Every structure is written in C-alpha cells, then in structure tokens.
Amino acid sequence: MQPKWRRYQELRPDELADCIEATPIAFWPLGLIEHHGWHLPVGYDGLKAERICIRIAENTGGVILPTMWWGANGGHGDFLWTHYQPEEATASILVNTTKQLIKFGFRIIVLLAGHYPWQGILDKHIPPIQQAHPNTSIFWGTEMSICGEAVKLHGDHAAREETSYGLCLFPEFIDMSALHSGRDASVWPKGEVPPVENRHPGVCFDPNDPSFGQMGEEARTASEERGETGISRLVAHLSEVISSLDERG
C-alpha cells in the first residue's frame, strides 16, 4: 500500500497531528510567477516544484504545503506577467515558515525550489537553521542541486531542459504550437522595450523570435522522454534517502 500524503491546507488540526505522528515529513514547493516563453505557464517554477514534491511524497508519505509563489531575483523582471518580490520579504517568509515547521514537530523538511535564484536565498538562510536544529533533516535546492552529487540535472530558462521537465510533469499546461513568430513590441509592459544594458545575458529579448524569453537550447528540441529520464532519477534518489531517515526516526 502506498504511503498516504496530504495537502497541509486541507487538514484539520487533529489530522495534522496524526500526520506528524505517522510521517513527520513536510514538503514545501518554492516557486515564482514569471514569464517562461510563449509555450509555458507563468507559474512554471511553482508547478514544477509541486509536481516533483508530489511524486516523492507518493513514495514517502508526508504533507505538502501550499506552493510559495512569491520569490525574488532573476533575469525576466522587465517581462510582462513577471512578479519579483524584494529578496528580504521572500527570505523572511522562508525563515519564519521553516522555523515554524520545526517547532510543530516535522523532522524531515524538503524545500524544493523551481526558480533557480532561490538557491542563493536558501544557501544564505537555511544552514544556520539546520545547524541550530541537528535533529531535523532539511533538504534544500533546485532540481539541479537538491540531490548533491548523486543526481545532477541540467537547467535553463523555458528552453529545452525546463520544457522537457514540464512535458513530463504537467503537459496539460503546455502549448508547443505557441512557439511562433509574428509578435512585436506590444508584448512589453506599456510597449516599452527594455534598454540593452538591462537585458540578462543569454535571454532572447526579440518578441518576433519564437525563442522569446528563453535562455538555453531551443525549446522545440525538448521531449517528455528527456524530462522523465531526469525527474525519475531525482524522485527515486530523494525518496530513498527520505524513507531511510524516516525509518531510523
């Protein structure tokens, strides 16, 4: 029988207490609202993190917190539909919530970020919390880093890698036919094209290019199979590590 996982926000207090007693594992997907090319949803980062957490929780049990959508930093701040928050605001929510989870009794906490700039925020604020609570195991990072050297996945922005991950995790939100030319400067907020000096290196800023917003190998070279190969390795490794820690309890 598969271990049972639940969504944090759907549980009553007694149910949460029972979950901690049975499997004191908390997953917190960390995302962002950000332009991810024409073919991917703007909530791509949070969707990716949440769907990976669900796959792991299907093996380990535990609870999944509501996705944290309000992240910070990145190279798409000038793009329409992007919402970057001040880093200090994002970090404050991260630190306070993680400490609360420990206080409430969770012994294994997985902070999986779908947006790569989360890595710097996590690396700055989580190690001191881990050091102060040695009886709690905290895993943090993106799909590229959370498994350490055991599983090293590649990343990009809305290009071949992220599109492949999306095709295997949430194909219902992806439209590859949207990758076409014919758009103009009206796609920018108020039609104002960002000055060259503000443009993130490697990101396509030409709205007439089907690769607009992408950074990496062309998204049209992505495949569900490519994404599944990487994601399944990550899920298998973390599931094994978490399960072994929970058994040692």
Secondary structure, 3 states (H helix, E strand, C coil): CCCCEEEHHHCCHHHHHHHHHHCCEEEEEECCECCCCCCCCCCHHHHHHHHHHHHHHHHHCEEECCCECCCCCCCCCCCCCCECCCHHHHHHHHHHHHHHHHHHCCCEEEEEECCCCHHHHHHHHHHHHHHHCCCCEEEEEECCCCCCCCCCCCCCECCHHHHHHHHHHCHHHCCHHHCCCCCCHHHCHHHCCCCHHHCCCCCCCCCCCCCCCCECCCHHHCCHHHHHHHHHHHHHHHHHHHHHHHHHC
